Amino acid sequence: MKLVNIHILYLLVVLFVIGFQRTQAQVWSMQQCIDTAQVYNKSLQMSKNNILIGEQKEKEVKANLMPRIMVNTDYKYFTNLPNQLLPLSTFNPAAPDGQFKAAKFGVPHNINANVLLTMPLYNAQMYGAIQTTIIASELTEIQYQKTEEQIYFDISNIYYNAQILHHQMAFIDSNLINAQRLLNNIQLLKEQLLAKGTDVSKIKLQVAQLTTQKESIQSKYEQVLNALKFSMGISVALNLEIDPKITYLPTNEYTPASTVDIRMVKTQNRLLLSEINTLKKSIYLPSLNLLASYGTSGFGYRSELNSFLDFYPVGFVGIQLSYPLFDGKITQRKINQKTMELQNNEMQNTLLTEQNIMQVENLKLQRKVSSRSVETTTKQIELAKTIYEQTNLQQKQGIATLTDVLLADNALREAQQAYLNAVIDYLKSDLELKKITGNIAVTNKTY
């Protein structure tokens, strides 16, 4: 997998942030937020580091095939030389059998120094470990893709929430303007003794409720923006605004692809098969190593009659063969464990596949219904606006009562809320469908 070119992205983001700081509240598109998260999000950075760690582990295991060279040296001074029993007939041929004489061999001073080379010629566990680390590296890369998709999903979801809250505030502002106009009209009618004081109080209460609601939505909007900045990995102190325009494609269809979860399960299946194969080979295949050593041995003796320190070269080349005969069935127990893990893995793959099919069908239905609801509620808002304006005009003419105006206003607000709910349902179901079909990592130029 090709990782994002960090240096290029870093330069682009730095230039973007500099321009952003100069213009203060610059509008960030969803794609800009996602691209920024590619550089600064801490979870993605840790996933990238995990990939590099996996590469180093793979190199570490492969390095076991290289020869190893060690230098060994030691010095021994024997305070008591070791004794050996020799047949007495060695010194006296006439001596009877079964009689021995103790003799000391060697000298007090012993110095040894050598260079030892070992190199594996064949080791089933070692070659199996190499294959396992390669598959484990692939698994780490898939985990990175999973983290990347989750970041994409989280930022998209937060961005959608911010857009919805932005539209909700716009609706409240519009309703506040209508309520304020109505309040002015009712106050004017009250001054002309054509309206009651309770009518004015009702409208004032409505204005106060809308003002409180606006402050609550504004607070939620700021919290969502802070969550967006956190997911992007940038400072919450930066002044950021989102593009409030919501664009959706009701007929957009996604080509089904293997999801990250399914690919991860399949890679884990290969990893388990590799581990089982390595364990089976370690039961009946020997290990073969090359050995080579070259050095010197020194012998020293000090006395008034004779004093010396002599060195003699020593070296050998050989092959070491190790064959496992019996390990208490420990390896077989490990094979049994891995076999059961493999069975669970295969069932998990089947479960995820079936679950994916079910979720795709459900999300398609949900998205279809939500798309129709968006179209329907859009028309309902226009109709509710017309009714409100007509009722307000009738109220001015004395045909409609204040209660009729308030009912029309509530109907308008209900239509607005229904529209927002329909848009939320559509955007979230579309995002979920994109994730389930394996298309969430594709850059969406619509936003």
C-alpha positions in Angstrom: 0.0 0.0 0.0 1.3 3.5 -0.9 1.2 5.8 2.1 0.3 9.4 1.8 3.3 11.5 0.9 3.7 13.2 4.2 6.0 16.0 3.1 3.8 17.1 0.2 0.7 17.1 2.3 2.4 18.8 5.2 3.5 21.7 2.8 0.0 22.0 1.4 -1.6 22.0 4.8 0.9 24.5 6.2 0.2 26.9 3.2 -3.5 26.3 3.7 -3.4 27.1 7.4 -1.3 30.2 6.8 -3.9 31.5 4.4 -6.6 30.4 6.8 -5.1 32.4 9.7 -4.9 35.5 7.5 -8.5 35.4 6.4 -9.6 34.1 9.8 -12.9 32.2 9.5 -12.3 30.6 6.1 -14.8 28.0 5.0 -13.4 24.4 5.0 -15.0 21.8 2.7 -15.4 18.3 3.9 -12.6 17.1 1.7 -10.2 19.7 3.1 -11.0 18.5 6.6 -10.3 14.9 5.6 -7.1 15.8 3.8 -5.9 17.7 6.9 -6.7 14.7 9.1 -4.5 12.6 6.8 -1.5 14.6 8.1 -2.4 15.6 11.7 -4.8 13.0 13.1 -3.0 11.2 15.9 -4.7 7.8 15.3 -3.5 7.8 11.7 0.0 8.8 12.7 0.1 5.8 15.2 -1.2 3.5 12.5 1.6 4.7 10.1 4.1 4.0 12.9 2.6 0.5 13.3 3.3 -0.1 9.6 6.9 1.0 10.0 7.2 -1.2 13.1 5.9 -4.2 11.1 8.5 -3.5 8.4 11.2 -3.5 11.0 10.0 -6.8 12.5 10.0 -8.4 9.0 13.6 -7.3 8.5 14.5 -8.5 12.0 13.2 -12.0 11.2 14.9 -12.1 7.9 18.1 -11.1 9.6 18.1 -14.5 11.3 19.2 -16.1 8.0 22.4 -14.1 8.1 25.5 -15.6 9.6 26.4 -14.6 13.1 30.0 -14.0 14.2 31.0 -14.0 17.8 34.4 -13.4 19.5 34.9 -15.5 22.7 37.9 -15.3 25.1 38.5 -16.5 28.6 41.4 -16.9 31.0 41.5 -19.5 33.7 44.0 -20.0 36.6 43.8 -23.4 38.1 44.5 -23.3 41.8 44.2 -27.1 41.7 44.8 -28.9 38.5 42.2 -31.6 37.6 43.3 -35.2 38.4 43.0 -38.1 36.1 43.4 -41.8 37.0 45.8 -43.8 34.8 46.4 -47.5 34.9 49.5 -48.4 36.9 50.6 -50.6 34.1 51.3 -47.4 32.1 54.3 -46.8 34.3 55.0 -50.4 35.3 54.2 -53.1 32.8 54.5 -55.7 35.6 51.8 -54.0 37.7 48.6 -56.0 38.0 45.3 -54.9 36.4 42.9 -52.8 38.4 45.5 -50.6 40.0 45.6 -46.9 39.1 47.7 -43.9 39.8 46.5 -40.3 40.0 48.1 -37.9 37.7 47.6 -34.1 37.1 47.4 -32.8 33.6 47.7 -29.3 32.2 49.3 -26.1 33.5 47.8 -23.5 35.9 47.5 -20.7 33.3 45.0 -21.3 30.4 44.0 -18.7 27.8 41.5 -19.3 25.0 40.4 -16.9 22.3 38.4 -17.8 19.1 36.0 -16.4 16.5 32.8 -18.5 16.1 30.6 -18.4 13.0 27.1 -19.9 13.0 24.8 -19.8 10.0 21.4 -21.5 9.6 21.2 -23.6 6.5 17.6 -24.8 7.1 15.2 -24.0 9.9 11.5 -24.6 9.3 10.4 -22.3 12.1 12.6 -19.5 10.8 11.3 -19.6 7.3 7.7 -19.9 8.6 8.3 -16.9 10.9 9.4 -14.9 7.8 6.2 -15.8 6.0 4.1 -15.0 9.1 5.7 -11.5 9.5 5.0 -10.7 5.8 1.3 -11.5 6.3 1.3 -9.7 9.6 2.7 -6.6 7.8 -0.2 -6.8 5.3 -2.6 -7.1 8.3 -1.1 -3.9 9.7 -1.6 -2.1 6.4 -5.2 -3.2 6.4 -5.6 -1.9 10.0 -4.3 1.4 8.7 -6.9 1.5 6.0 -9.5 0.6 8.7 -8.4 3.6 10.8 -8.3 5.8 7.7 -11.9 4.8 6.8 -13.0 5.4 10.4 -11.5 8.8 10.4 -13.3 9.5 7.0 -16.5 8.3 8.5 -16.2 10.2 11.7 -15.3 13.5 10.0 -18.1 13.1 7.5 -20.6 12.4 10.2 -19.5 15.4 12.3 -19.5 17.6 9.2 -23.0 16.5 8.4 -24.1 17.3 12.0 -22.5 20.8 11.7 -24.4 21.4 8.4 -27.7 20.3 9.9 -27.2 22.6 13.0 -26.2 25.4 10.6 -29.5 25.0 8.7 -31.4 24.7 12.0 -30.0 28.1 13.1 -31.0 29.5 9.7 -34.5 28.3 10.2 -34.6 29.7 13.7 -33.4 33.1 12.5 -36.1 33.1 9.8 -38.7 32.2 12.4 -37.4 34.9 14.8 -37.8 37.5 12.1 -41.4 36.3 11.5 -42.1 36.3 15.2 -40.7 39.8 15.7 -42.8 41.1 12.9 -45.8 39.5 14.4 -45.0 40.9 17.8 -44.7 44.4 16.3 -48.1 44.0 14.6 -49.8 42.7 17.7 -48.3 45.5 19.8 -49.6 48.0 17.3 -53.1 46.4 17.4 -53.0 46.5 21.2 -52.2 50.2 21.1 -55.3 50.5 18.9 -57.3 48.4 21.4 -57.7 45.7 18.8 -55.7 43.1 20.6 -55.3 41.8 24.1 -52.3 42.0 26.4 -52.3 38.2 26.5 -51.8 38.1 22.8 -48.7 40.2 23.1 -47.4 38.0 25.9 -47.9 34.9 23.8 -45.8 36.3 21.0 -43.1 37.5 23.4 -43.0 34.0 24.9 -42.5 32.6 21.4 -39.7 35.1 20.7 -38.0 34.2 24.0 -38.3 30.5 23.3 -36.8 30.9 19.8 -34.0 33.0 21.2 -33.2 30.4 23.8 -33.4 27.6 21.2 -31.0 29.6 19.0 -28.5 30.0 21.8 -28.7 26.2 22.5 -28.2 25.3 18.8 -25.3 27.8 18.6 -23.7 26.1 21.6 -24.1 22.7 20.0 -22.7 24.0 16.7 -19.6 25.3 18.5 -19.2 21.9 20.2 -19.5 20.0 16.9 -16.9 22.3 15.3 -14.5 21.6 18.2 -15.1 17.9 17.7 -14.4 18.3 14.0 -11.1 20.1 14.8 -10.1 17.4 17.2 -10.8 14.7 14.6 -8.7 16.7 12.1 -5.9 16.9 14.7 -5.7 20.7 14.7 -6.0 23.2 17.5 -9.5 24.0 18.7 -8.4 27.7 18.9 -8.3 27.9 15.1 -11.3 29.8 13.6 -13.1 27.4 11.3 -16.4 27.4 9.4 -18.0 24.7 7.4 -19.7 24.9 4.0 -23.4 24.9 4.9 -24.5 23.7 1.4 -25.8 20.2 1.6 -25.4 18.3 -1.7 -26.7 14.8 -2.1 -27.2 12.5 -5.1 -30.5 10.5 -4.7 -29.6 8.2 -7.5 -26.0 7.6 -6.5 -25.1 3.9 -6.5 -21.9 2.3 -5.2 -20.1 -0.6 -6.7 -19.9 -3.4 -4.0 -16.3 -4.0 -2.9 -14.7 -6.1 -0.2 -14.9 -4.2 3.0 -11.9 -3.7 5.3 -13.3 -5.9 8.0 -13.7 -8.8 5.5 -10.3 -8.3 4.1 -8.9 -8.2 7.6 -10.6 -11.5 8.4 -9.3 -13.1 5.2 -5.7 -11.9 6.0 -6.0 -13.3 9.5 -7.1 -16.6 7.9 -3.8 -16.7 5.9 -1.9 -15.8 9.0 -3.4 -18.7 11.0 -2.7 -21.1 8.1 0.9 -20.0 8.0 1.3 -20.5 11.7 -0.2 -23.9 11.6 2.0 -24.9 8.7 5.1 -23.7 10.5 4.1 -25.7 13.7 3.5 -28.8 11.6 6.9 -28.6 9.9 8.7 -28.0 13.2 7.5 -31.5 14.4 9.2 -33.6 11.7 11.7 -31.4 9.9 15.3 -31.0 11.3 17.3 -27.8 11.7 20.6 -27.6 10.0 23.3 -25.1 10.9 26.8 -24.4 9.7 29.5 -24.0 12.4 33.0 -22.7 12.0 35.6 -21.6 14.6 39.1 -20.4 14.6 41.2 -19.3 17.5 44.1 -20.1 19.8 44.8 -21.8 23.1 47.5 -20.6 25.4 49.2 -22.5 28.2 51.4 -20.9 30.8 53.5 -22.0 33.7 55.8 -20.0 36.0 58.5 -21.5 38.2 62.2 -20.9 38.9 63.2 -23.9 36.9 60.8 -23.5 34.0 58.6 -20.5 32.9 56.7 -20.3 29.6 53.5 -19.1 27.9 52.9 -21.0 24.6 50.0 -20.5 22.2 48.6 -23.1 19.8 46.1 -22.5 17.0 42.8 -24.4 17.0 40.0 -24.4 14.4 37.2 -26.4 13.0 34.3 -26.4 10.4 31.2 -28.5 10.9 27.5 -29.0 10.4 25.0 -29.3 13.3 21.8 -31.3 12.8 19.0 -31.0 15.3 16.0 -33.3 15.0 13.0 -33.1 17.4 12.1 -36.5 18.8 9.6 -35.7 21.5 8.5 -32.4 23.0 5.7 -33.6 25.3 3.1 -32.9 22.6 3.4 -29.1 23.3 3.6 -28.3 19.6 0.5 -30.5 18.9 -1.4 -28.6 21.5 -0.5 -25.4 19.8 -1.6 -26.8 16.5 -5.0 -27.7 18.0 -5.4 -24.2 19.4 -4.6 -22.6 16.1 -7.0 -25.0 14.3 -9.9 -23.9 16.5 -8.9 -20.3 15.9 -9.0 -21.0 12.2 -12.5 -22.4 12.5 -13.7 -19.3 14.3 -12.1 -17.2 11.7 -13.9 -18.9 8.9 -17.3 -18.6 10.7 -16.6 -14.9 11.3 -15.9 -14.5 7.6 -19.2 -16.1 6.8 -21.0 -14.0 9.4 -19.6 -10.8 8.2 -20.4 -11.6 4.6 -24.1 -12.4 5.4 -24.3 -9.4 7.7 -22.9 -7.2 5.0 -25.5 -8.4 2.5 -28.3 -7.7 5.0 -27.0 -4.2 5.9 -26.6 -3.2 2.3 -30.3 -4.1 1.5 -31.6 -2.3 4.6 -29.5 0.8 4.0 -30.6 1.0 0.4 -34.2 0.9 1.5 -33.6 3.4 4.3 -31.8 5.8 1.9 -34.6 5.5 -0.7 -37.2 6.3 1.9 -35.1 9.2 3.3 -34.6 10.6 -0.2 -38.4 10.6 -0.8 -38.9 12.3 2.6 -36.4 15.0 1.7 -38.4 15.8 -1.5 -41.7 15.6 0.4 -40.7 17.8 3.3 -39.1 20.3 1.0 -42.6 20.8 -0.6 -44.2 20.8 2.8 -41.9 23.7 3.9 -42.9 25.8 0.9 -46.6 25.0 1.5 -46.3 25.8 5.2 -44.6 29.1 4.3 -47.4 30.0 2.0 -50.0 29.1 4.6 -48.2 31.1 7.3 -47.9 34.2 5.1 -51.6 33.9 4.0 -52.7 33.4 7.6 -50.6 36.3 8.8 -52.1 38.5 6.1 -55.6 37.4 7.0 -54.9 38.1 10.7 -53.9 41.7 9.7 -57.3 42.0 7.9 -59.1 40.6 10.9 -60.2 37.4 9.1 -57.9 35.0 11.0 -57.2 34.9 14.7 -53.8 35.0 16.5 -54.3 31.3 17.3 -54.5 30.6 13.6 -51.2 32.4 13.0 -49.5 30.5 15.9 -50.8 27.2 14.5 -49.5 28.1 11.1 -46.1 29.1 12.6 -45.9 25.7 14.5 -46.8 23.9 11.3 -44.0 25.7 9.5 -41.5 24.8 12.2 -42.6 21.2 12.2 -42.1 21.0 8.5 -38.6 22.5 8.9 -37.7 20.0 11.6 -39.1 17.1 9.5 -37.0 18.3 6.6 -33.8 18.3 8.7 -34.6 14.9 10.1 -35.1 13.5 6.6 -31.8 15.1 5.4 -30.0 13.6 8.5 -31.4 10.1 7.8 -30.4 10.3 4.1 -26.9 11.5 4.7 -26.2 9.0 7.5 -27.7 6.1 5.6 -25.7 7.1 2.5 -22.5 7.3 4.5 -23.2 3.9 6.1 -23.9 2.4 2.7 -20.7 3.8 1.3 -18.8 2.2 4.3 -20.6 -1.2 4.0 -20.0 -1.4 0.3 -16.3 -0.6 0.7 -16.4 2.8 -1.1 -15.9 5.1 1.9 -12.2 5.7 1.1 -13.0 7.0 -2.4 -12.7 10.8 -2.5 -16.1 12.4 -3.0 -15.8 15.5 -5.1 -19.4 16.5 -4.6 -18.8 18.0 -1.2 
